Amino acid sequence: MSASAPLARRAVVEGIGTAALVAVVVGSGIQATALTRDVGVQLLANSLATVFGLGVLIALLGPVSGAHFNPVVTMAAWFTGRRTGEAPALRDVAVYVPAQVAGAIGGAVLADAMFGKPLVHFSTHDRAAGHLWLGEIVATAGLVWLIFGLVRVGRAHLAPLLVASYIGAAYWFTSSTSFANPAVTIGRAFTDTFAGIAPASVLPFLAAQLVGAAAGLGLVAVCFGRPTAAAADDEVVLPLGGQQPAAPARSTEESALT
């Protein structure tokens, strides 16, 4: 991506990208429930649409904003950047996160509008249980581990494929169906459909996601070690909307996700 992209443009792209992601998640859930009563088929349709949509969005918008679409990715990028001396400004974090949340809400409203549903109808789908929170911790930890692990080994160019694939798999191997994204979680509270989450269930999910993000960063440190100042010159860093020069054998495309 262009490191010179203005912050305002990057924030708008983050908002649009997150809106599109939530529209895919919510819209495909509505469509699936309209076509079949088989919950397994509904989840399959929902997860496949999410995989394809997410992969496209990361590939398309990653060169502009980094395609975070996720506050835990944005905050993890800031935290890891502090350790390598490449930390983005807190101002960037403060702009990205509200853009992602606003985009997620807008995406849920858009999906409901496309299918003739009430534009704002808070979900009644209660998701309050300890095993679901554990599922969110696992899903978010795996996501952060994957994204920043790819960056650490110089394979960030594989993010569109691998991040989307991971989210598709986590739909099925986690009890929570892998929200793994605070902005998306908040947005999905605004739709009383298949993909919704009751407002009362949101805060515990957000807490679990933050715990999962910390665990994911711990896994990165355990598996790849802590980057040194010298190593930082040779690896791709995942800042907010920017990218650093990499060795010729490595791609400088940086993308992150849901």
C-alpha positions as CSV (number, residue, x, y, z in Angstrom):
1,M,0.0,0.0,0.0
2,S,1.0,3.6,-0.2
3,A,2.6,4.7,3.0
4,S,1.7,8.3,2.1
5,A,-2.1,7.6,2.0
6,P,-3.8,10.3,4.1
7,L,-5.2,9.2,7.5
8,A,-8.6,10.4,6.5
9,R,-8.6,8.2,3.4
10,R,-7.3,5.2,5.3
11,A,-10.0,5.6,8.0
12,V,-12.8,5.9,5.4
13,V,-11.5,2.7,3.7
14,E,-11.4,0.9,7.0
15,G,-15.0,2.0,7.6
16,I,-16.2,0.9,4.2
17,G,-14.3,-2.4,4.4
18,T,-15.7,-3.2,7.8
19,A,-19.2,-2.3,6.6
20,A,-18.8,-4.6,3.5
21,L,-17.6,-7.4,5.7
22,V,-20.6,-7.2,8.1
23,A,-23.0,-6.8,5.2
24,V,-21.6,-10.1,3.8
25,V,-21.9,-11.9,7.2
26,V,-25.4,-10.6,8.0
27,G,-26.7,-10.7,4.4
28,S,-25.6,-14.3,3.8
29,G,-27.1,-15.3,7.1
30,I,-30.5,-13.8,6.1
31,Q,-30.3,-15.4,2.7
32,A,-29.4,-18.8,4.1
33,T,-32.3,-18.9,6.6
34,A,-34.7,-17.9,3.9
35,L,-33.6,-20.8,1.7
36,T,-33.3,-23.7,4.2
37,R,-34.3,-24.6,7.7
38,D,-31.2,-26.9,8.1
39,V,-29.0,-25.0,10.6
40,G,-25.9,-26.8,9.4
41,V,-26.5,-25.7,5.8
42,Q,-27.3,-22.2,7.0
43,L,-23.9,-22.1,8.8
44,L,-22.1,-23.5,5.8
45,A,-23.6,-20.9,3.5
46,N,-22.8,-18.1,6.0
47,S,-19.2,-19.3,6.5
48,L,-18.5,-19.7,2.8
49,A,-19.8,-16.3,1.9
50,T,-17.7,-14.8,4.7
51,V,-14.5,-16.6,3.5
52,F,-14.9,-15.4,-0.1
53,G,-16.0,-11.8,0.9
54,L,-13.2,-11.4,3.4
55,G,-10.5,-12.6,1.0
56,V,-11.7,-10.2,-1.6
57,L,-11.8,-7.2,0.8
58,I,-8.3,-7.9,2.2
59,A,-6.8,-8.2,-1.3
60,L,-8.6,-5.1,-2.6
61,L,-8.3,-2.7,0.4
62,G,-5.1,-3.9,2.0
63,P,-2.9,-1.7,-0.2
64,V,-4.8,1.3,1.0
65,S,-5.5,0.9,4.7
66,G,-3.9,-2.4,5.7
67,A,-7.4,-4.0,5.7
68,H,-7.5,-4.4,9.5
69,F,-11.3,-4.2,9.7
70,N,-10.8,-5.2,13.4
71,P,-9.9,-3.1,16.5
72,V,-7.9,-5.9,18.0
73,V,-5.7,-6.0,14.9
74,T,-5.3,-2.3,14.9
75,M,-4.3,-2.2,18.6
76,A,-2.0,-5.2,18.2
77,A,-0.3,-3.4,15.3
78,W,0.3,-0.4,17.6
79,F,1.5,-2.6,20.5
80,T,4.0,-4.6,18.3
81,G,5.2,-1.4,16.6
82,R,6.2,-0.1,20.0
83,R,8.6,-3.0,20.3
84,T,10.3,-2.5,16.9
85,G,10.4,1.3,17.0
86,E,7.7,1.5,14.3
87,A,4.7,2.2,16.4
88,P,1.9,4.2,14.6
89,A,0.6,7.3,16.3
90,L,-2.1,6.8,18.9
91,R,-4.1,9.3,16.8
92,D,-4.2,6.7,14.0
93,V,-5.6,4.1,16.4
94,A,-8.1,6.6,17.7
95,V,-9.4,7.2,14.2
96,Y,-9.3,3.7,12.9
97,V,-11.3,2.1,15.7
98,P,-14.4,4.4,15.6
99,A,-14.3,4.0,11.8
100,Q,-14.4,0.3,12.1
101,V,-17.2,0.3,14.6
102,A,-19.3,2.8,12.6
103,G,-18.7,0.8,9.5
104,A,-19.8,-2.5,11.2
105,I,-23.1,-0.9,12.3
106,G,-23.7,0.5,8.9
107,G,-23.0,-2.8,7.3
108,A,-25.6,-4.5,9.5
109,V,-28.2,-1.9,8.7
110,L,-27.4,-2.2,5.0
111,A,-27.8,-5.9,5.0
112,D,-31.2,-5.6,6.8
113,A,-32.3,-3.0,4.2
114,M,-31.4,-5.2,1.3
115,F,-33.6,-8.0,2.6
116,G,-36.5,-5.8,3.7
117,K,-35.8,-6.2,7.4
118,P,-36.3,-3.4,10.0
119,L,-33.2,-1.2,9.7
120,V,-32.4,-1.2,13.4
121,H,-33.8,-4.1,15.4
122,F,-31.5,-5.2,18.2
123,S,-30.8,-8.9,18.2
124,T,-32.5,-11.3,20.7
125,H,-29.9,-14.0,20.0
126,D,-28.4,-14.6,23.4
127,R,-24.8,-15.8,23.3
128,A,-23.9,-15.7,27.0
129,A,-22.1,-18.8,28.2
130,G,-18.6,-19.6,29.4
131,H,-17.9,-22.0,26.5
132,L,-18.7,-19.3,24.0
133,W,-16.4,-16.9,25.7
134,L,-13.6,-19.5,25.6
135,G,-14.4,-20.0,21.9
136,E,-13.9,-16.3,21.3
137,I,-10.6,-16.3,23.2
138,V,-9.4,-19.2,21.0
139,A,-10.7,-17.7,17.8
140,T,-9.1,-14.2,18.4
141,A,-5.8,-15.7,19.6
142,G,-5.5,-17.8,16.5
143,L,-6.3,-14.8,14.3
144,V,-3.7,-12.5,15.9
145,W,-1.2,-15.4,15.9
146,L,-1.7,-15.9,12.2
147,I,-1.6,-12.3,11.1
148,F,1.4,-11.2,13.0
149,G,3.2,-14.6,12.4
150,L,2.8,-14.1,8.7
151,V,4.3,-10.6,9.0
152,R,7.2,-11.9,11.2
153,V,8.2,-14.6,8.6
154,G,7.8,-12.3,5.6
155,R,4.6,-13.9,4.2
156,A,2.1,-11.1,4.7
157,H,1.2,-11.3,1.0
158,L,-0.6,-14.6,1.8
159,A,-3.0,-12.8,4.2
160,P,-6.0,-12.6,1.9
161,L,-6.0,-16.3,1.4
162,L,-4.9,-17.5,4.8
163,V,-6.8,-15.1,7.0
164,A,-10.0,-15.8,5.1
165,S,-9.4,-19.5,5.3
166,Y,-8.7,-19.3,9.1
167,I,-12.0,-17.4,9.7
168,G,-13.9,-20.0,7.6
169,A,-12.4,-22.8,9.7
170,A,-13.0,-21.1,13.0
171,Y,-16.7,-20.8,12.1
172,W,-16.7,-24.5,12.6
173,F,-14.1,-25.4,15.2
174,T,-15.1,-22.7,17.8
175,S,-18.3,-22.8,19.8
176,S,-18.9,-19.1,19.2
177,T,-18.6,-19.3,15.4
178,S,-15.6,-17.0,15.6
179,F,-16.7,-13.4,15.8
180,A,-13.0,-12.6,16.8
181,N,-13.7,-8.9,16.1
182,P,-15.0,-6.2,18.5
183,A,-16.4,-4.0,15.7
184,V,-18.2,-6.8,14.0
185,T,-19.6,-8.0,17.3
186,I,-21.0,-4.5,18.0
187,G,-22.4,-4.3,14.5
188,R,-24.1,-7.7,14.7
189,A,-26.0,-6.5,17.8
190,F,-28.0,-4.2,15.4
191,T,-29.7,-7.0,13.5
192,D,-32.2,-9.6,14.8
193,T,-31.3,-12.2,12.3
194,F,-29.2,-15.4,12.0
195,A,-25.9,-13.6,12.6
196,G,-27.0,-11.4,15.4
197,I,-25.9,-11.2,19.0
198,A,-28.0,-9.8,21.8
199,P,-26.7,-6.5,23.2
200,A,-26.3,-8.0,26.7
201,S,-23.9,-10.6,25.2
202,V,-21.6,-8.0,23.6
203,L,-19.5,-6.9,26.5
204,P,-18.4,-10.4,27.6
205,F,-17.5,-11.2,23.9
206,L,-15.4,-8.0,23.7
207,A,-13.6,-8.9,26.9
208,A,-12.9,-12.4,25.6
209,Q,-11.6,-11.0,22.3
210,L,-9.2,-8.7,24.2
211,V,-7.9,-11.7,26.2
212,G,-7.6,-13.7,23.0
213,A,-5.6,-10.9,21.3
214,A,-3.1,-10.8,24.2
215,A,-2.8,-14.6,24.0
216,G,-2.2,-14.4,20.3
217,L,0.6,-11.9,20.7
218,G,2.1,-14.2,23.3
219,L,2.0,-17.1,20.8
220,V,3.8,-14.9,18.3
221,A,6.5,-14.1,20.8
222,V,6.9,-17.8,21.8
223,C,6.9,-19.1,18.2
224,F,9.0,-16.4,16.5
225,G,10.8,-14.6,19.3
226,R,10.8,-10.9,20.0
227,P,12.1,-8.8,17.0
228,T,15.3,-6.9,17.7
229,A,15.9,-3.4,16.4
230,A,18.3,-4.8,13.8
231,A,15.8,-7.4,12.6
232,A,13.1,-4.7,12.3
233,D,15.0,-3.3,9.3
234,D,14.6,-6.6,7.4
235,E,11.0,-7.6,8.2
236,V,7.7,-6.2,7.2
237,V,6.0,-4.4,10.0
238,L,2.2,-4.1,10.3
239,P,1.5,-0.5,11.1
240,L,-1.7,1.4,10.7
241,G,-2.0,1.8,7.0
242,G,1.7,1.9,6.4
243,Q,4.4,-0.5,5.4
244,Q,8.1,-0.7,5.8
245,P,10.7,-1.6,3.2
246,A,11.5,-5.4,3.1
247,A,14.2,-7.5,1.8
248,P,13.8,-8.1,-2.0
249,A,12.8,-11.8,-1.5
250,R,9.9,-10.8,0.6
251,S,6.6,-9.1,-0.4
252,T,5.8,-5.7,1.0
253,E,2.1,-6.1,0.7
254,E,0.6,-6.0,4.2
255,S,-2.9,-7.0,5.0
256,A,-4.7,-7.9,8.1
257,L,-8.1,-8.7,9.1
258,T,-11.9,-10.1,11.2
